[in-house]
Amino acid sequence: MLRTEVLTAYKSLLRATRKSFAGDQLMLNGSAMEIRKKFDENRQVTSEAEIRRLLEEANEASHFISTMIVQAKLNERGGYEVKPSKEHADATLEVPTEELLRKTS
């Protein structure tokens, strides 16, 4: 039973990233590799309590990716557009300040 739950959580994370990062091959590849790495790191965990904790983390991550991440796309005017879906209804939009953008460039 736990094996099925682990596989379900893994697939859920991959689906969430495919939806959130659609069209961004770099992010799709990177997120898939990171998900695989995290699951591989915990492959030897045998404690049911620890497995349940890891499953909860995976489910929270899937929910976060699905509801809190929206990719901006470059439009024909040279600006970026964000098109949140119904999953993002309760999310708060954070727009980085000019100062933060200068620091990260």
Phi and psi restraints in degrees (range 20) as a CNS / XPLOR table:
assign (resid 1 and name C) (resid 2 and name N)
       (resid 2 and name CA) (resid 2 and name C) 1.0 -61.6 20.0 2
assign (resid 2 and name N) (resid 2 and name CA)
       (resid 2 and name C) (resid 3 and name N) 1.0 -36.4 20.0 2
assign (resid 2 and name C) (resid 3 and name N)
       (resid 3 and name CA) (resid 3 and name C) 1.0 -58.8 20.0 2
assign (resid 3 and name N) (resid 3 and name CA)
       (resid 3 and name C) (resid 4 and name N) 1.0 -41.8 20.0 2
assign (resid 3 and name C) (resid 4 and name N)
       (resid 4 and name CA) (resid 4 and name C) 1.0 -65.2 20.0 2
assign (resid 4 and name N) (resid 4 and name CA)
       (resid 4 and name C) (resid 5 and name N) 1.0 -40.4 20.0 2
assign (resid 4 and name C) (resid 5 and name N)
       (resid 5 and name CA) (resid 5 and name C) 1.0 -65.2 20.0 2
assign (resid 5 and name N) (resid 5 and name CA)
       (resid 5 and name C) (resid 6 and name N) 1.0 -38.9 20.0 2
assign (resid 5 and name C) (resid 6 and name N)
       (resid 6 and name CA) (resid 6 and name C) 1.0 -64.8 20.0 2
assign (resid 6 and name N) (resid 6 and name CA)
       (resid 6 and name C) (resid 7 and name N) 1.0 -46.2 20.0 2
assign (resid 6 and name C) (resid 7 and name N)
       (resid 7 and name CA) (resid 7 and name C) 1.0 -62.4 20.0 2
assign (resid 7 and name N) (resid 7 and name CA)
       (resid 7 and name C) (resid 8 and name N) 1.0 -40.5 20.0 2
assign (resid 7 and name C) (resid 8 and name N)
       (resid 8 and name CA) (resid 8 and name C) 1.0 -62.3 20.0 2
assign (resid 8 and name N) (resid 8 and name CA)
       (resid 8 and name C) (resid 9 and name N) 1.0 -43.3 20.0 2
assign (resid 8 and name C) (resid 9 and name N)
       (resid 9 and name CA) (resid 9 and name C) 1.0 -64.2 20.0 2
assign (resid 9 and name N) (resid 9 and name CA)
       (resid 9 and name C) (resid 10 and name N) 1.0 -41.2 20.0 2
assign (resid 9 and name C) (resid 10 and name N)
       (resid 10 and name CA) (resid 10 and name C) 1.0 -61.3 20.0 2
assign (resid 10 and name N) (resid 10 and name CA)
       (resid 10 and name C) (resid 11 and name N) 1.0 -48.8 20.0 2
assign (resid 10 and name C) (resid 11 and name N)
       (resid 11 and name CA) (resid 11 and name C) 1.0 -64.8 20.0 2
assign (resid 11 and name N) (resid 11 and name CA)
       (resid 11 and name C) (resid 12 and name N) 1.0 -36.4 20.0 2
assign (resid 11 and name C) (resid 12 and name N)
       (resid 12 and name CA) (resid 12 and name C) 1.0 -63.6 20.0 2
assign (resid 12 and name N) (resid 12 and name CA)
       (resid 12 and name C) (resid 13 and name N) 1.0 -42.1 20.0 2
assign (resid 12 and name C) (resid 13 and name N)
       (resid 13 and name CA) (resid 13 and name C) 1.0 -63.7 20.0 2
assign (resid 13 and name N) (resid 13 and name CA)
       (resid 13 and name C) (resid 14 and name N) 1.0 -43.3 20.0 2
assign (resid 13 and name C) (resid 14 and name N)
       (resid 14 and name CA) (resid 14 and name C) 1.0 -63.6 20.0 2
assign (resid 14 and name N) (resid 14 and name CA)
       (resid 14 and name C) (resid 15 and name N) 1.0 -41.2 20.0 2
assign (resid 14 and name C) (resid 15 and name N)
       (resid 15 and name CA) (resid 15 and name C) 1.0 -62.7 20.0 2
assign (resid 15 and name N) (resid 15 and name CA)
       (resid 15 and name C) (resid 16 and name N) 1.0 -42.6 20.0 2
assign (resid 15 and name C) (resid 16 and name N)
       (resid 16 and name CA) (resid 16 and name C) 1.0 -61.1 20.0 2
assign (resid 16 and name N) (resid 16 and name CA)
       (resid 16 and name C) (resid 17 and name N) 1.0 -43.1 20.0 2
assign (resid 16 and name C) (resid 17 and name N)
       (resid 17 and name CA) (resid 17 and name C) 1.0 -70.9 20.0 2
assign (resid 17 and name N) (resid 17 and name CA)
       (resid 17 and name C) (resid 18 and name N) 1.0 -37.1 20.0 2
assign (resid 17 and name C) (resid 18 and name N)
       (resid 18 and name CA) (resid 18 and name C) 1.0 -61.9 20.0 2
assign (resid 18 and name N) (resid 18 and name CA)
       (resid 18 and name C) (resid 19 and name N) 1.0 -37.1 20.0 2
assign (resid 18 and name C) (resid 19 and name N)
       (resid 19 and name CA) (resid 19 and name C) 1.0 -75.1 20.0 2
assign (resid 19 and name N) (resid 19 and name CA)
       (resid 19 and name C) (resid 20 and name N) 1.0 -46.4 20.0 2
assign (resid 19 and name C) (resid 20 and name N)
       (resid 20 and name CA) (resid 20 and name C) 1.0 -70.2 20.0 2
assign (resid 20 and name N) (resid 20 and name CA)
       (resid 20 and name C) (resid 21 and name N) 1.0 -32.5 20.0 2
assign (resid 20 and name C) (resid 21 and name N)
       (resid 21 and name CA) (resid 21 and name C) 1.0 -110.1 20.0 2
assign (resid 21 and name N) (resid 21 and name CA)
       (resid 21 and name C) (resid 22 and name N) 1.0 24.0 20.0 2
assign (resid 21 and name C) (resid 22 and name N)
       (resid 22 and name CA) (resid 22 and name C) 1.0 -53.7 20.0 2
assign (resid 22 and name N) (resid 22 and name CA)
       (resid 22 and name C) (resid 23 and name N) 1.0 130.1 20.0 2
assign (resid 22 and name C) (resid 23 and name N)
       (resid 23 and name CA) (resid 23 and name C) 1.0 86.7 20.0 2
assign (resid 23 and name N) (resid 23 and name CA)
       (resid 23 and name C) (resid 24 and name N) 1.0 -5.8 20.0 2
assign (resid 23 and name C) (resid 24 and name N)
       (resid 24 and name CA) (resid 24 and name C) 1.0 -112.9 20.0 2
assign (resid 24 and name N) (resid 24 and name CA)
       (resid 24 and name C) (resid 25 and name N) 1.0 87.6 20.0 2
assign (resid 24 and name C) (resid 25 and name N)
       (resid 25 and name CA) (resid 25 and name C) 1.0 -60.4 20.0 2
assign (resid 25 and name N) (resid 25 and name CA)
       (resid 25 and name C) (resid 26 and name N) 1.0 -36.1 20.0 2
assign (resid 25 and name C) (resid 26 and name N)
       (resid 26 and name CA) (resid 26 and name C) 1.0 -61.3 20.0 2
assign (resid 26 and name N) (resid 26 and name CA)
       (resid 26 and name C) (resid 27 and name N) 1.0 -47.8 20.0 2
assign (resid 26 and name C) (resid 27 and name N)
       (resid 27 and name CA) (resid 27 and name C) 1.0 -68.5 20.0 2
assign (resid 27 and name N) (resid 27 and name CA)
       (resid 27 and name C) (resid 28 and name N) 1.0 -37.4 20.0 2
assign (resid 27 and name C) (resid 28 and name N)
       (resid 28 and name CA) (resid 28 and name C) 1.0 -61.7 20.0 2
assign (resid 28 and name N) (resid 28 and name CA)
       (resid 28 and name C) (resid 29 and name N) 1.0 -48.2 20.0 2
assign (resid 28 and name C) (resid 29 and name N)
       (resid 29 and name CA) (resid 29 and name C) 1.0 -65.3 20.0 2
assign (resid 29 and name N) (resid 29 and name CA)
       (resid 29 and name C) (resid 30 and name N) 1.0 -45.6 20.0 2
assign (resid 29 and name C) (resid 30 and name N)
       (resid 30 and name CA) (resid 30 and name C) 1.0 -63.5 20.0 2
assign (resid 30 and name N) (resid 30 and name CA)
       (resid 30 and name C) (resid 31 and name N) 1.0 -42.9 20.0 2
assign (resid 30 and name C) (resid 31 and name N)
       (resid 31 and name CA) (resid 31 and name C) 1.0 -69.2 20.0 2
assign (resid 31 and name N) (resid 31 and name CA)
       (resid 31 and name C) (resid 32 and name N) 1.0 -38.2 20.0 2
assign (resid 31 and name C) (resid 32 and name N)
       (resid 32 and name CA) (resid 32 and name C) 1.0 -63.4 20.0 2
assign (resid 32 and name N) (resid 32 and name CA)
       (resid 32 and name C) (resid 33 and name N) 1.0 -40.6 20.0 2
assign (resid 32 and name C) (resid 33 and name N)
       (resid 33 and name CA) (resid 33 and name C) 1.0 -66.2 20.0 2
assign (resid 33 and name N) (resid 33 and name CA)
       (resid 33 and name C) (resid 34 and name N) 1.0 -40.0 20.0 2
assign (resid 33 and name C) (resid 34 and name N)
       (resid 34 and name CA) (resid 34 and name C) 1.0 -67.4 20.0 2
assign (resid 34 and name N) (resid 34 and name CA)
       (resid 34 and name C) (resid 35 and name N) 1.0 -41.7 20.0 2
assign (resid 34 and name C) (resid 35 and name N)
       (resid 35 and name CA) (resid 35 and name C) 1.0 -61.0 20.0 2
assign (resid 35 and name N) (resid 35 and name CA)
       (resid 35 and name C) (resid 36 and name N) 1.0 -47.6 20.0 2
assign (resid 35 and name C) (resid 36 and name N)
       (resid 36 and name CA) (resid 36 and name C) 1.0 -60.3 20.0 2
assign (resid 36 and name N) (resid 36 and name CA)
       (resid 36 and name C) (resid 37 and name N) 1.0 -43.4 20.0 2
assign (resid 36 and name C) (resid 37 and name N)
       (resid 37 and name CA) (resid 37 and name C) 1.0 -59.0 20.0 2
assign (resid 37 and name N) (resid 37 and name CA)
       (resid 37 and name C) (resid 38 and name N) 1.0 -47.2 20.0 2
assign (resid 37 and name C) (resid 38 and name N)
       (resid 38 and name CA) (resid 38 and name C) 1.0 -63.1 20.0 2
assign (resid 38 and name N) (resid 38 and name CA)
       (resid 38 and name C) (resid 39 and name N) 1.0 -41.3 20.0 2
assign (resid 38 and name C) (resid 39 and name N)
       (resid 39 and name CA) (resid 39 and name C) 1.0 -68.5 20.0 2
assign (resid 39 and name N) (resid 39 and name CA)
       (resid 39 and name C) (resid 40 and name N) 1.0 -39.7 20.0 2
assign (resid 39 and name C) (resid 40 and name N)
       (resid 40 and name CA) (resid 40 and name C) 1.0 -64.3 20.0 2
assign (resid 40 and name N) (resid 40 and name CA)
       (resid 40 and name C) (resid 41 and name N) 1.0 -38.5 20.0 2
assign (resid 40 and name C) (resid 41 and name N)
       (resid 41 and name CA) (resid 41 and name C) 1.0 -60.2 20.0 2
assign (resid 41 and name N) (resid 41 and name CA)
       (resid 41 and name C) (resid 42 and name N) 1.0 -27.7 20.0 2
assign (resid 41 and name C) (resid 42 and name N)
       (resid 42 and name CA) (resid 42 and name C) 1.0 -108.1 20.0 2
assign (resid 42 and name N) (resid 42 and name CA)
       (resid 42 and name C) (resid 43 and name N) 1.0 13.5 20.0 2
assign (resid 42 and name C) (resid 43 and name N)
       (resid 43 and name CA) (resid 43 and name C) 1.0 -58.5 20.0 2
assign (resid 43 and name N) (resid 43 and name CA)
       (resid 43 and name C) (resid 44 and name N) 1.0 -33.6 20.0 2
assign (resid 43 and name C) (resid 44 and name N)
       (resid 44 and name CA) (resid 44 and name C) 1.0 -87.6 20.0 2
assign (resid 44 and name N) (resid 44 and name CA)
       (resid 44 and name C) (resid 45 and name N) 1.0 -0.2 20.0 2
assign (resid 44 and name C) (resid 45 and name N)
       (resid 45 and name CA) (resid 45 and name C) 1.0 -67.0 20.0 2
assign (resid 45 and name N) (resid 45 and name CA)
       (resid 45 and name C) (resid 46 and name N) 1.0 128.4 20.0 2
assign (resid 45 and name C) (resid 46 and name N)
       (resid 46 and name CA) (resid 46 and name C) 1.0 -117.7 20.0 2
assign (resid 46 and name N) (resid 46 and name CA)
       (resid 46 and name C) (resid 47 and name N) 1.0 -17.1 20.0 2
assign (resid 46 and name C) (resid 47 and name N)
       (resid 47 and name CA) (resid 47 and name C) 1.0 -68.3 20.0 2
assign (resid 47 and name N) (resid 47 and name CA)
       (resid 47 and name C) (resid 48 and name N) 1.0 124.2 20.0 2
assign (resid 47 and name C) (resid 48 and name N)
       (resid 48 and name CA) (resid 48 and name C) 1.0 -60.4 20.0 2
assign (resid 48 and name N) (resid 48 and name CA)
       (resid 48 and name C) (resid 49 and name N) 1.0 -39.0 20.0 2
assign (resid 48 and name C) (resid 49 and name N)
       (resid 49 and name CA) (resid 49 and name C) 1.0 -62.7 20.0 2
assign (resid 49 and name N) (resid 49 and name CA)
       (resid 49 and name C) (resid 50 and name N) 1.0 -42.3 20.0 2
assign (resid 49 and name C) (resid 50 and name N)
       (resid 50 and name CA) (resid 50 and name C) 1.0 -68.3 20.0 2
assign (resid 50 and name N) (resid 50 and name CA)
       (resid 50 and name C) (resid 51 and name N) 1.0 -40.0 20.0 2
assign (resid 50 and name C) (resid 51 and name N)
       (resid 51 and name CA) (resid 51 and name C) 1.0 -62.1 20.0 2
assign (resid 51 and name N) (resid 51 and name CA)
       (resid 51 and name C) (resid 52 and name N) 1.0 -43.0 20.0 2
assign (resid 51 and name C) (resid 52 and name N)
       (resid 52 and name CA) (resid 52 and name C) 1.0 -62.0 20.0 2
assign (resid 52 and name N) (resid 52 and name CA)
       (resid 52 and name C) (resid 53 and name N) 1.0 -40.6 20.0 2
assign (resid 52 and name C) (resid 53 and name N)
       (resid 53 and name CA) (resid 53 and name C) 1.0 -63.3 20.0 2
assign (resid 53 and name N) (resid 53 and name CA)
       (resid 53 and name C) (resid 54 and name N) 1.0 -44.2 20.0 2
assign (resid 53 and name C) (resid 54 and name N)
       (resid 54 and name CA) (resid 54 and name C) 1.0 -65.1 20.0 2
assign (resid 54 and name N) (resid 54 and name CA)
       (resid 54 and name C) (resid 55 and name N) 1.0 -38.1 20.0 2
assign (resid 54 and name C) (resid 55 and name N)
       (resid 55 and name CA) (resid 55 and name C) 1.0 -63.0 20.0 2
assign (resid 55 and name N) (resid 55 and name CA)
       (resid 55 and name C) (resid 56 and name N) 1.0 -40.9 20.0 2
assign (resid 55 and name C) (resid 56 and name N)
       (resid 56 and name CA) (resid 56 and name C) 1.0 -62.5 20.0 2
assign (resid 56 and name N) (resid 56 and name CA)
       (resid 56 and name C) (resid 57 and name N) 1.0 -42.4 20.0 2
assign (resid 56 and name C) (resid 57 and name N)
       (resid 57 and name CA) (resid 57 and name C) 1.0 -61.4 20.0 2
assign (resid 57 and name N) (resid 57 and name CA)
       (resid 57 and name C) (resid 58 and name N) 1.0 -43.2 20.0 2
assign (resid 57 and name C) (resid 58 and name N)
       (resid 58 and name CA) (resid 58 and name C) 1.0 -63.7 20.0 2
assign (resid 58 and name N) (resid 58 and name CA)
       (resid 58 and name C) (resid 59 and name N) 1.0 -41.7 20.0 2
assign (resid 58 and name C) (resid 59 and name N)
       (resid 59 and name CA) (resid 59 and name C) 1.0 -66.4 20.0 2
assign (resid 59 and name N) (resid 59 and name CA)
       (resid 59 and name C) (resid 60 and name N) 1.0 -39.1 20.0 2
assign (resid 59 and name C) (resid 60 and name N)
       (resid 60 and name CA) (resid 60 and name C) 1.0 -64.9 20.0 2
assign (resid 60 and name N) (resid 60 and name CA)
       (resid 60 and name C) (resid 61 and name N) 1.0 -40.4 20.0 2
assign (resid 60 and name C) (resid 61 and name N)
       (resid 61 and name CA) (resid 61 and name C) 1.0 -64.4 20.0 2
assign (resid 61 and name N) (resid 61 and name CA)
       (resid 61 and name C) (resid 62 and name N) 1.0 -42.8 20.0 2
assign (resid 61 and name C) (resid 62 and name N)
       (resid 62 and name CA) (resid 62 and name C) 1.0 -61.2 20.0 2
assign (resid 62 and name N) (resid 62 and name CA)
       (resid 62 and name C) (resid 63 and name N) 1.0 -44.1 20.0 2
assign (resid 62 and name C) (resid 63 and name N)
       (resid 63 and name CA) (resid 63 and name C) 1.0 -63.5 20.0 2
assign (resid 63 and name N) (resid 63 and name CA)
       (resid 63 and name C) (resid 64 and name N) 1.0 -44.0 20.0 2
assign (resid 63 and name C) (resid 64 and name N)
       (resid 64 and name CA) (resid 64 and name C) 1.0 -60.6 20.0 2
assign (resid 64 and name N) (resid 64 and name CA)
       (resid 64 and name C) (resid 65 and name N) 1.0 -47.9 20.0 2
assign (resid 64 and name C) (resid 65 and name N)
       (resid 65 and name CA) (resid 65 and name C) 1.0 -60.7 20.0 2
assign (resid 65 and name N) (resid 65 and name CA)
       (resid 65 and name C) (resid 66 and name N) 1.0 -41.6 20.0 2
assign (resid 65 and name C) (resid 66 and name N)
       (resid 66 and name CA) (resid 66 and name C) 1.0 -71.1 20.0 2
assign (resid 66 and name N) (resid 66 and name CA)
       (resid 66 and name C) (resid 67 and name N) 1.0 -32.9 20.0 2
assign (resid 66 and name C) (resid 67 and name N)
       (resid 67 and name CA) (resid 67 and name C) 1.0 -109.7 20.0 2
assign (resid 67 and name N) (resid 67 and name CA)
       (resid 67 and name C) (resid 68 and name N) 1.0 -18.5 20.0 2
assign (resid 67 and name C) (resid 68 and name N)
       (resid 68 and name CA) (resid 68 and name C) 1.0 -113.8 20.0 2
assign (resid 68 and name N) (resid 68 and name CA)
       (resid 68 and name C) (resid 69 and name N) 1.0 -7.9 20.0 2
assign (resid 68 and name C) (resid 69 and name N)
       (resid 69 and name CA) (resid 69 and name C) 1.0 -112.8 20.0 2
assign (resid 69 and name N) (resid 69 and name CA)
       (resid 69 and name C) (resid 70 and name N) 1.0 125.1 20.0 2
assign (resid 69 and name C) (resid 70 and name N)
       (resid 70 and name CA) (resid 70 and name C) 1.0 -132.5 20.0 2
assign (resid 70 and name N) (resid 70 and name CA)
       (resid 70 and name C) (resid 71 and name N) 1.0 127.6 20.0 2
assign (resid 70 and name C) (resid 71 and name N)
       (resid 71 and name CA) (resid 71 and name C) 1.0 -87.8 20.0 2
assign (resid 71 and name N) (resid 71 and name CA)
       (resid 71 and name C) (resid 72 and name N) 1.0 136.1 20.0 2
assign (resid 71 and name C) (resid 72 and name N)
       (resid 72 and name CA) (resid 72 and name C) 1.0 -86.1 20.0 2
assign (resid 72 and name N) (resid 72 and name CA)
       (resid 72 and name C) (resid 73 and name N) 1.0 142.5 20.0 2
assign (resid 72 and name C) (resid 73 and name N)
       (resid 73 and name CA) (resid 73 and name C) 1.0 -119.2 20.0 2
assign (resid 73 and name N) (resid 73 and name CA)
       (resid 73 and name C) (resid 74 and name N) 1.0 138.8 20.0 2
assign (resid 73 and name C) (resid 74 and name N)
       (resid 74 and name CA) (resid 74 and name C) 1.0 -67.6 20.0 2
assign (resid 74 and name N) (resid 74 and name CA)
       (resid 74 and name C) (resid 75 and name N) 1.0 129.2 20.0 2
assign (resid 74 and name C) (resid 75 and name N)
       (resid 75 and name CA) (resid 75 and name C) 1.0 -100.4 20.0 2
assign (resid 75 and name N) (resid 75 and name CA)
       (resid 75 and name C) (resid 76 and name N) 1.0 177.1 20.0 2
assign (resid 75 and name C) (resid 76 and name N)
       (resid 76 and name CA) (resid 76 and name C) 1.0 -67.8 20.0 2
assign (resid 76 and name N) (resid 76 and name CA)
       (resid 76 and name C) (resid 77 and name N) 1.0 -16.8 20.0 2
assign (resid 76 and name C) (resid 77 and name N)
       (resid 77 and name CA) (resid 77 and name C) 1.0 -88.8 20.0 2
assign (resid 77 and name N) (resid 77 and name CA)
       (resid 77 and name C) (resid 78 and name N) 1.0 -0.9 20.0 2
assign (resid 77 and name C) (resid 78 and name N)
       (resid 78 and name CA) (resid 78 and name C) 1.0 89.7 20.0 2
assign (resid 78 and name N) (resid 78 and name CA)
       (resid 78 and name C) (resid 79 and name N) 1.0 3.5 20.0 2
assign (resid 78 and name C) (resid 79 and name N)
       (resid 79 and name CA) (resid 79 and name C) 1.0 -102.3 20.0 2
assign (resid 79 and name N) (resid 79 and name CA)
       (resid 79 and name C) (resid 80 and name N) 1.0 -179.5 20.0 2
assign (resid 79 and name C) (resid 80 and name N)
       (resid 80 and name CA) (resid 80 and name C) 1.0 -113.1 20.0 2
assign (resid 80 and name N) (resid 80 and name CA)
       (resid 80 and name C) (resid 81 and name N) 1.0 140.8 20.0 2
assign (resid 80 and name C) (resid 81 and name N)
       (resid 81 and name CA) (resid 81 and name C) 1.0 -115.7 20.0 2
assign (resid 81 and name N) (resid 81 and name CA)
       (resid 81 and name C) (resid 82 and name N) 1.0 143.5 20.0 2
assign (resid 81 and name C) (resid 82 and name N)
       (resid 82 and name CA) (resid 82 and name C) 1.0 -121.0 20.0 2
assign (resid 82 and name N) (resid 82 and name CA)
       (resid 82 and name C) (resid 83 and name N) 1.0 127.5 20.0 2
assign (resid 82 and name C) (resid 83 and name N)
       (resid 83 and name CA) (resid 83 and name C) 1.0 -121.5 20.0 2
assign (resid 83 and name N) (resid 83 and name CA)
       (resid 83 and name C) (resid 84 and name N) 1.0 85.8 20.0 2
assign (resid 83 and name C) (resid 84 and name N)
       (resid 84 and name CA) (resid 84 and name C) 1.0 -68.2 20.0 2
assign (resid 84 and name N) (resid 84 and name CA)
       (resid 84 and name C) (resid 85 and name N) 1.0 149.3 20.0 2
assign (resid 84 and name C) (resid 85 and name N)
       (resid 85 and name CA) (resid 85 and name C) 1.0 -102.8 20.0 2
assign (resid 85 and name N) (resid 85 and name CA)
       (resid 85 and name C) (resid 86 and name N) 1.0 -178.1 20.0 2
assign (resid 85 and name C) (resid 86 and name N)
       (resid 86 and name CA) (resid 86 and name C) 1.0 -61.1 20.0 2
assign (resid 86 and name N) (resid 86 and name CA)
       (resid 86 and name C) (resid 87 and name N) 1.0 -25.1 20.0 2
assign (resid 86 and name C) (resid 87 and name N)
       (resid 87 and name CA) (resid 87 and name C) 1.0 -65.1 20.0 2
assign (resid 87 and name N) (resid 87 and name CA)
       (resid 87 and name C) (resid 88 and name N) 1.0 -21.1 20.0 2
assign (resid 87 and name C) (resid 88 and name N)
       (resid 88 and name CA) (resid 88 and name C) 1.0 -95.6 20.0 2
assign (resid 88 and name N) (resid 88 and name CA)
       (resid 88 and name C) (resid 89 and name N) 1.0 10.5 20.0 2
assign (resid 88 and name C) (resid 89 and name N)
       (resid 89 and name CA) (resid 89 and name C) 1.0 -56.6 20.0 2
assign (resid 89 and name N) (resid 89 and name CA)
       (resid 89 and name C) (resid 90 and name N) 1.0 -36.2 20.0 2
assign (resid 89 and name C) (resid 90 and name N)
       (resid 90 and name CA) (resid 90 and name C) 1.0 -97.7 20.0 2
assign (resid 90 and name N) (resid 90 and name CA)
       (resid 90 and name C) (resid 91 and name N) 1.0 5.3 20.0 2
assign (resid 90 and name C) (resid 91 and name N)
       (resid 91 and name CA) (resid 91 and name C) 1.0 -80.3 20.0 2
assign (resid 91 and name N) (resid 91 and name CA)
       (resid 91 and name C) (resid 92 and name N) 1.0 157.9 20.0 2
assign (resid 91 and name C) (resid 92 and name N)
       (resid 92 and name CA) (resid 92 and name C) 1.0 -107.5 20.0 2
assign (resid 92 and name N) (resid 92 and name CA)
       (resid 92 and name C) (resid 93 and name N) 1.0 129.3 20.0 2
assign (resid 92 and name C) (resid 93 and name N)
       (resid 93 and name CA) (resid 93 and name C) 1.0 -82.4 20.0 2
assign (resid 93 and name N) (resid 93 and name CA)
       (resid 93 and name C) (resid 94 and name N) 1.0 125.9 20.0 2
assign (resid 93 and name C) (resid 94 and name N)
       (resid 94 and name CA) (resid 94 and name C) 1.0 -114.0 20.0 2
assign (resid 94 and name N) (resid 94 and name CA)
       (resid 94 and name C) (resid 95 and name N) 1.0 118.5 20.0 2
assign (resid 94 and name C) (resid 95 and name N)
       (resid 95 and name CA) (resid 95 and name C) 1.0 -104.8 20.0 2
assign (resid 95 and name N) (resid 95 and name CA)
       (resid 95 and name C) (resid 96 and name N) 1.0 124.4 20.0 2
assign (resid 95 and name C) (resid 96 and name N)
       (resid 96 and name CA) (resid 96 and name C) 1.0 -66.3 20.0 2
assign (resid 96 and name N) (resid 96 and name CA)
       (resid 96 and name C) (resid 97 and name N) 1.0 146.0 20.0 2
assign (resid 96 and name C) (resid 97 and name N)
       (resid 97 and name CA) (resid 97 and name C) 1.0 -74.8 20.0 2
assign (resid 97 and name N) (resid 97 and name CA)
       (resid 97 and name C) (resid 98 and name N) 1.0 162.3 20.0 2
assign (resid 97 and name C) (resid 98 and name N)
       (resid 98 and name CA) (resid 98 and name C) 1.0 -59.6 20.0 2
assign (resid 98 and name N) (resid 98 and name CA)
       (resid 98 and name C) (resid 99 and name N) 1.0 -38.7 20.0 2
assign (resid 98 and name C) (resid 99 and name N)
       (resid 99 and name CA) (resid 99 and name C) 1.0 -62.6 20.0 2
assign (resid 99 and name N) (resid 99 and name CA)
       (resid 99 and name C) (resid 100 and name N) 1.0 -44.3 20.0 2
assign (resid 99 and name C) (resid 100 and name N)
       (resid 100 and name CA) (resid 100 and name C) 1.0 -64.3 20.0 2
assign (resid 100 and name N) (resid 100 and name CA)
       (resid 100 and name C) (resid 101 and name N) 1.0 -40.1 20.0 2
assign (resid 100 and name C) (resid 101 and name N)
       (resid 101 and name CA) (resid 101 and name C) 1.0 -63.5 20.0 2
assign (resid 101 and name N) (resid 101 and name CA)
       (resid 101 and name C) (resid 102 and name N) 1.0 -38.6 20.0 2
assign (resid 101 and name C) (resid 102 and name N)
       (resid 102 and name CA) (resid 102 and name C) 1.0 -66.2 20.0 2
assign (resid 102 and name N) (resid 102 and name CA)
       (resid 102 and name C) (resid 103 and name N) 1.0 -37.2 20.0 2
assign (resid 102 and name C) (resid 103 and name N)
       (resid 103 and name CA) (resid 103 and name C) 1.0 -66.9 20.0 2
assign (resid 103 and name N) (resid 103 and name CA)
       (resid 103 and name C) (resid 104 and name N) 1.0 -34.4 20.0 2
assign (resid 103 and name C) (resid 104 and name N)
       (resid 104 and name CA) (resid 104 and name C) 1.0 -88.4 20.0 2
assign (resid 104 and name N) (resid 104 and name CA)
       (resid 104 and name C) (resid 105 and name N) 1.0 -9.0 20.0 2
